[in-house]
Amino acid sequence: MKVVLITGGSRGIGAATAKKLAQQGYAVAINYKSNHAAAQQVKEDILKAGGKAQYFQADISQEQQVVDLFQVVQAHFGPVTHLVNNAGVLAQQMRVEEMNAERINWMLMQNVTPYFICAREAIKQMRQSSLAKQCAIVNVSSAASYLGGANEYVDYAASKGAIDSFTKGLSLELAAEGIRVNGVRPGCIYTDIHSDGGEPNRVDRVADLLPLKRGGTSKEVANAIAWLLSCESSYATGTFIDLAGGK
């Protein structure tokens, strides 16, 4: 059975991906940090549509909680065969000259370290799976990794640049085993994360500056993630799909 763990699966891109993958026959493990009601709603939506899902609470910035999370998911569904590293944070918009070390270190601890630790635990289980040659990881990065996030969140952009490097390096480490690692880089997508940056309507503000003249949707990102996880992309590893409206 294909078992996918989605970090930050209770809202936005994570929730859309959970529903998409459930439709494709995955057993979906929905990780969430604190919004139990949202995670429960995603599960209920999947179950009503005839899919398999369960939610699992864990703060993935805490290493032991990640270890425990993977053990609980394995006990419930079996070994994780697919991982979507999606959970992330965005801080209040500000210029670099205003940032302090506490903010920068927090950003890296929330957006970079968990991807490493979740991948580490996923790899252990993937190697145990009868589907080992079909296993895959998708890391959710951001167009900010190459656009820079100037005047708003260079620290967030830098954390996503680290994820790009991580994706490439891990893909090379695992390629000989047939475990594929790819990334998606969403741009201006209608999700709640913009509220965390202090501008909930940011996508509407910048939409006309994009070549496609609109913001993107979580479903559009979910479609790309689903393809990269699937056997249809079996010759793709260490690569990225940019979903940024032409940016």
N, C-alpha and C positions, 0 to 999 in steps of 0.2 A: 504493500500500500504506500502511495506517495503521501508523505507527511510534511507539511510546510509550517515552519514557525515564522511568524511575522512580528517583529518588534514594533511597538507603537501601532498596534493593529486596531485600536478602538476608534480612530478618527481619520479623516482626510485620506491621504494616499494609502495608508495602511488598511483602513476599513474597506476602501474600494478594491484593493488587491485581495483581501480576504474573501470578499464576495465573488470576485472573478475566478479565483483559483478553486473555490468550492464548486462552482459551476463546471469546472474542468475535472472534477473527481478527486481533488486533494482532500485529505483530512487536514483541517486548518486549526492550528494552535494560535490563538489571538493573545499576544502579550500586551499588557497595559500596566501603567505605573500606579495611577490613582483613580481614574474615572471608571469605576466599576459599572455604572449604569450604561455608559456608552459601549463598553465591551460586551455587556450582556445583550444589548440591542443588536450588535453585529452578529453575535451568535444566534439569536432568535431569528434574524432575517435569513441566515444561512440554513437553519434547520427548517424553516417554513418552506424554503425553496427545494428541500430534499437533500441538502448537503450535510457534511459532517464537520462539526466545529466544537471547540471548547475554549474558554478564556482562562488565562493564567497570569496572576499578578506577580510582578517582579520589577524592582528598580535595577535596570541593567547597567547602571553606573557602578553598582556594587558587585564585585567579582563573585562572592559566594552566592549571591542571589541568582546570578546567571547560571552557575553550576547547578544549583538546586532546581532552577527553572527547566533546564534540559532534562534532568533526571525525572522530574514530574511529567513532562510531556512524553518522554519515552515510556514511562509506566502506563500512561493513558492510551497512547496511540501506537507505540512502537518507535523505532529509531527515526530521528529526523532525517529526511532525505533532501529537503530543500530549505533554504534559509533566505528570508528577506530582511536584511539589515536596514531598517527604516526609521527607527525612533531617533529624534533629534530635537534640538532646542535652538531658539533664536532669542537674542537679548535686545534690550532697548537700543534703538538706532543711535549711534554716536560716531564721531570721528576717532581715529586711532590716538590722537594726542590727548583724548579724554579718558582712554581706557586704562585700567589698572591691572596688575598681575592677577588679582583675585578673579576678575571677570574673565580674563583670557584663559587662565588655567581651568576655570569652571567650564568654559566652552569646549575646550579640548577633552576634558574628562567626560562630558556628556555626549559629545559628537564623534569622538575618535576611539577612545579606549574601549567602549562597549562593542564596537564593530569587531575589533580584534578578539575580544574574549568570547563573544557569541560565535564567531567563525571557528575559533579553537574548539569549542564544545560541539559545534555542529559537525566538524570534520571527524571527530572521534566516533560519532554515531553513524555518519555516512559510511565510514569504513566497515561498520558492522552490518550494513544493510545489504539485502540481496539485490538492491537497485543501485549499487555503488557506482556503476558506470553511467547512470542517468542522473546522478546527484548534481545539484547546482546551487550557487549562491548568487544573489543579486544585492549589490550595495546601492542604496539610494544616496547619491551625491547631490550636486546642485550645479546649475549653470553659473552660480556665483564662483565656483572653483576656477573658472577661466575668465569671468567678467570682473572679479575682484571685490565687488560690494562696496566700492568707494563711497565715503560720506555716510554710510549707513551701518554696515556690519562686515568690515574687513576680517574680523576675528572669525565670524561664521564662514566666510569665504575660504579662509585659510584652513579651517577645520575640514571643509569639504575637499580642498586640494589634497589634504592628507589622505582622505578616503580614496581619491583617484589613484594616488601612489600605492596605497594598500591594495586596491583592487588589482592593479597590474602585477604587483609583486606576488600576491597570493595566487593569482592565476598561474603564474609560472611555477610556483612550488607544487601545485596540485595537478598540473596538466597531464603528467604521465600516468596519473591514477584515473584519469577520465572525469574528475570533478571539475566542473567549469565555474569560473568566477567572472561576473560581468557587472557593469554598473549602468544606472540611468541617471541623467542629469536634468532634472526638471528646472524650468525657469519660473515665470510668474504663473503660479497655479492657484486657483481659488481654494485655499485651505485656511484653517484657523491659525496657522503659525504666524501669519502676518500680525495678528493681534498681539502676540508676544513681543514683536518688535515695536509696538506702539502705534502701528498704522494699519488697522484692520481693512481699510479700503485701498491698500497699496496697489493691488492688481488693477483696479479700475483707473487709478492715477496714471500708471505707466503703460496701460494696454495699447494706447494709440501710438506709442513709440516703438512697438514691436512690428516686425515685417508683416505678420499675420493680423495685426490690428485687434488682437483679443487675448485675454488670458486663457490658460489651459484648465482642464478639469482633472480631478483625481482619477476618473475612469480612463482618461487618455494615458495617464502614467501607468495605471494598473495594466492596461493592455500591453504595454511595452515590457513591463516586468514579467507578465505571464509568458510572453514569447521567449524571453531570455531564459526562463526556467525550463521551458519545454524542450522536447527532443527536436522540434523544428529548427532550433538554433544550435544544433549539436556540433557545429564547427566553429562556433563563436566562443572565445574565451579571452579575457583581458581586454575587452572592448566596451564601448559606451554608446548608449543611445541618448542623444540630446533632444530634449522635449521643451524647447524654449521659444517656440513661435518664430524661429528664424534667427535668433540671436546667436 
